[in-house]
């Protein structure tokens, strides 16, 4: 029996996955997510890690821990090197007597020491965990992972992750990273104007509303799934979300009808699909130039059904596979943590750990 925890330490959400495996198969899986904006108190990261450890594994003796991260990009840190070193120090503090590995951008596990010496190799590498996990089952595909903040687009060719970008900067330039997500994206980062009353209204650049408000109004997410803070600090009812959306055009719920606010939400939603499709079309064209095999889309993350699926259709990918079908569990929102946990469990077992049939 092998017991491990996989971590995806983000700038807003920290995710933990406990895996117990035996004879090459997953026996038990537990997940936990903590909303924790790192920039509000990086010194509290160790506390968050300890809390999540207890939630997913209790007093079980752990054989190993593996971590990936995106929190190093937070403006709590001056450089990514500083962020990586602080995050790793917190992991070591919580897991003093447990072996720890760190995922790098080549989908390999590094020692803590090597990760500290080459911080850019482990910074924002969580996409590699998801890509590796999918590549074990599907040989030619593009993984579209729409999280709360951003979208990762990961090409897999002949069973190998074929990302041409390694850093966030490179991936932003080649379409493999689109900074639009299901919950936290400022509406002003999605559109700069909105059709309204037969004319066009420019939008305010204030943080009046987020993508989560759009998807709540349209029924794409539930109040429970709106797991981040709202722009105005108010609640997460549909009515409150509509009030925030009205402010985007410097109006309010007395100046706009419900139908007009819904039209605003639909316009922003369709534009966000176009944002994801823009990156996806870049990656899809590149993949098609390297293989004649049929390319399918694997969708995961909170926005898999209402953003990833529609973006895939819009670029002409007709076969779409829900990540949850591959793992026989609804763990799309924590897929990088699951991937890195599977990776380290496979390392300890000496073979690729699989899901029970």
N, C-alpha and C positions, 0 to 999 in steps of 0.2 A: 504493500500500500504506500502510495506517495501522496503527501499533503503539501500543497503550495498555495501561495496567494499571488495573483497578478494585479499590478497597479497601473492605472492610467491617471496620472496626477496632472490635472488641467488647471488653467488659470481661474476657472469658475467652478467647475465640478471635479471632485476627486472620486474615482471609482475603484472599488476593490472586488475581486472575484476569487473565491476560495474553490479550489478543485481538489478532489480526492480521486486518485486514479489507481487502477490495478490491472495488471496483465494487458496494458496497452489500451484500456478503455476508461472513460469517465464514469466514476461510481457516484459522485456527489458534486453538486455545484450550488454555491450560494453567492449572491451578489448584493452590493450595497453602494449607494451614491450619497455623497454629502455636498450640498451647495456651499461652496466656500470660496469667495472672491479673494484670491491671494493678496492682491494689492491692498486690501483693508487690514491685513495683519499677517505678514509672512511668518512671524515668530510663532503663530499658532498652528503651523502645518503639522508639527509632531503630534499635537493633541488630536488633530483630525485623523491622522494615520492610526493612532492608537485606538481611537473610538471605532473606526471602521474595521480594524483588525479584530476587535472583540465581537463586533456584529457578525462577521462572516465566519470566523474560526473559533471563537470562544477560547477554551483552554487547550485545544488540540495542538500537539507538538508539530511544528512545521519543519519540513525538510529543506525548503528553499523559498525564496521570494524573488520575483522579477518585476522590474518597474520600467514604465515608459512615461514620458512627460511632454506637456506643452506649456506648463506654467512658467517656464524660464523666459517666455516672451513677455510676461507681465511687467508693467512699468514699476513694480516693486523692486526690480533689479535694474542696475545700470547697463549690464551686458548679459548676454546669454551665458557666458562662462560663470558669472556670479550667480545667476539663477540656478544653473545645473548644479554647481557646488553646494549651494544652500539646500536644494531639494534632496540631493544625495546624503548630505549630512543628517537631515531629518530622518530619512529612511534608515540610516545606520543606527541612529539613536533609538528608534523604535524596535529594530531587529538586531540587537547587539550580538546575539548568539546564533543567528540564522544566516546561512550563506545568501548573498544577494547578487543578482545579475541585473544588468541594464541593457535594454534593447537599443541597437543602433540602426542607422538608416539603411543598412544592408540586410536587415532582418536577421541579425546575429546577436547573440548574447555576450556582453562584455563584462569584465570585472569592474568593480567600483573604481579601482585604481586607474584602469585604462580609460574609463568614462570621464574621470576627472581630468585626465591629461589631454583628452580629445573631446571637449564638451560639444562641439558642433556635430560630432558623429551621433550623439544621443539626443540632441535637442530636437523636439517636435518629430519624433520618430514613431509616434503611435500608429500612423497609417500603415507602417510596415508590418505591425502585428496583425492587423485586419487582413492585409493583403496576403501575408503568409498563410493565415488560417484558411482563407478561401482557396488559395492555390493548391492546398492539399487535396481538394475535392474537384475543382473545376480548372481545367488546364488553359482555356482561352476565354478571358472575360475582362470586363472593366467593373471594378467595385466602386459604387457610389455611396459614400458614407456622409449623410447629412446630419450633423450634430446640432447643438443649440446655437453655436456661434459660427461655424464654418463648414465647408464641404470638401472632403478629400475624394479625389478621383484617381483610382489606382489601377493601372493596366497590368494584366497577367497574361504572358504569352508562353505557351508550351510549359505551363506549370511553374514559371519563374516570374517573380515581380519584375516588371520592366519599366519602372518609373525612370524618367530621364532627369528629374529633379531630385535633389537630396535635401536642400535647405528650403525653408518656407519661401525665401526670396525667389529661388529658382522655380519652385512649384507655382508661385503666383504668376510667373512670367510664361510658363508653358501650359497652363490650364489645369494642372494637377491639384491646385488648391484654389478654391473660390471662397472669398471671405463673405459668405452669406449663409445664414443658418436659420433654424426653426424658431428660435426664441429671442435672441439677443440683438439681432441686427437692427440698427437705427433705420427707420423708414427713409430718412434722407440719404442713406447710403444705397438704397435700392432704386428710388426714383428722385428726379429733381423737379418734376411737374406732374400734375394729375388732371385728366379730363374731368370737367365738372360744369354742369348746367349749360352744355353746348359750347363751352369755352375751355380754356386751360388755366389752371391755378398753379403757380410755382409753390414749392413747399418750403416750410421753415427748416433751417438746418439745426434747430434745437433738438435735443433728445426728448421729444414729446411722446413718441410711441415706438414700439419695437415690432419685429416680425411676429412675435408671440401674440400680439394684439390682433394682427391680421388673421392668424390661423385660429385664434379663439372665436373671433366674430364669425368666421366662415365654417366653424365646426370641424376644422382639421385636427385640433387638439382639444383636450378637456381642461377644465380648471386645474385638475390634479397634475396634468402634464406640463402646465405652465410653472416650471420649477424655479424660475429665477425672479429676481426683484422686478417690479414694474417700474416704468420710467418716472411715474409720479409718486411712487411709494404707496399707492392705493391698492384696492383689491383686484381680484382676477375674475370678476363676473363679466358677462358679455356686455352689459351696460357700461361698466367702467372701462372696458377695452374700447368701446365705441367713442366714449368721451375723449380718450387719449388720441384716437385716430382723427377726430374732428380737429384737434389742436394742430395737427400736421399742416393743415392749410389755414391756420390761425383763426379757426372758427370754434364753435362749441355745439352741444347737442340741442340747443335752442335755435341755432342758425341753420343747421343741416337736418334733413329728415333721416330716418333710419335707412331708407332705401339709398339715399345718397352716400351715407357712410359705408354701407355694404358695397356699393359700386367702387368706392375708394379702395376698400379692402381687396376686392376682386382684381382691380387694376394693379395694385402692388403685388399681389400674389402671382399674377401672370408674368409680371416683370421679373420677379424672383426666379420663376421657372426658367426664364430666358437667361438669367445670370448663370444658373447651374448648367444649362444647355450650352452656353458659350464655352465654358471650360471643357465640358464633355465632348463637344464637337472637335476641339483641338486634339484631345487625347485619342478619340475614336479614329480620326483621320490618320494619326501617327501609327496607331496599332494596325489598322488595315493595310498600311504600306509595308508592314513587316511580316504579315502572315496571311495566308489564304483561308485559314480556318474560320469557321463561324464564330463571331464574337457575341457573347451574351452579356447582359448587365446583371450584376448582383447588387441588390439595394439593401442598405442597412442604415441605422441611426434613427433618431426620432422622426426625421422628415422623409423616411424612405418611401412612404406611400403617396404623400401629397406633393413632394418636390422631386425626389430622385426618379420615381417611376414616370412622372410626366415629362421630365427632362429627357429621359432615355427614349421615350416614345417620340419626342419632338425631333431627335436627331436620327431617327430611323432604326433604332434597335428594337426588334420585335419580340425577342425572347428575354423575359425579365424574371429573375429568380429572387425570391425573398430570402434573405440571409437566415431567417428563423427556420426555413425549410431544411437548410443544410445541417443545422445543429439541433433540430427538434426541440427548440426552446425559444421563447421570446426574450432574447438577450441582446437585441439589436442596439440598445442604448449604451451598452457596455462592451461592445465588440472588441476594441483594442485591449481592454483588460483581460477579456477571455482569451484572446489570441496570445498574449504574452504569458499567461498562465499555462496554456496548452504547450507553448514552446518550451518553457522550463521543465514542465512535467515530462515532456518527450525527451529532454536532455537527460533527466534522471533515470527514466525507464530504458533509455537506449534505443528507442523506437518511437515513431510518430503516434502519439495518443489519439484515439479516435472516439467518436460518439457511439454508444451502443446502438446496434440496429433495432 
